[in-house]
Amino acid sequence: MRGRFFDQGGMFSYIHTERRIPTKHPLREVRELVREVLKELSHTFGRLYSQEGRPSIPPEQLLSALLLQVFYSIRSERQLMEQLDYNLLFRWFVGCRRTIRSGMRQFSLRTGNAFKKAMCSKASWLSFSLMRR
């Protein structure tokens, strides 16, 4: 079952995360573009997931996290999870408010690899759509 995507940034701190990220930071524009493209792909994501079972990590969050891995040359998914655990900028970009272990559950190598295999064409469509803009 596909997990629903809710931007959880407001619950992370008493000071809203939006105010903590500099207004001129380059990831602000990238985040807007990524959100637009992911919104277009949302219907496609919905068809890939079963309506039964435990909700998964939202594909929007997974793809956003994988983009950060590419942008910042993070060598492994374990290091990516470590960054998401304490880097406020990364958490803001992905849209998670809680600790990764409770909020995004365990985005382990197993789930990451399975996701990459299943979403390969969607990820390439995301990158193609971003480059067109």
Buried (B, 14 or more C-beta within 10 A) or exposed (E): EBBEBBBBBEEBEEEEBEEEBEEEEEBBEBBEEBBEBBEEBBEEBEEEBEEEEEEBBBBBBBBBBBBBBEEEEBEEBEEBBBBBBEBEBBBBBBBBBEEBEEBBBEBEEEBBEEBEEEBEEBBEBBBEBBEEE
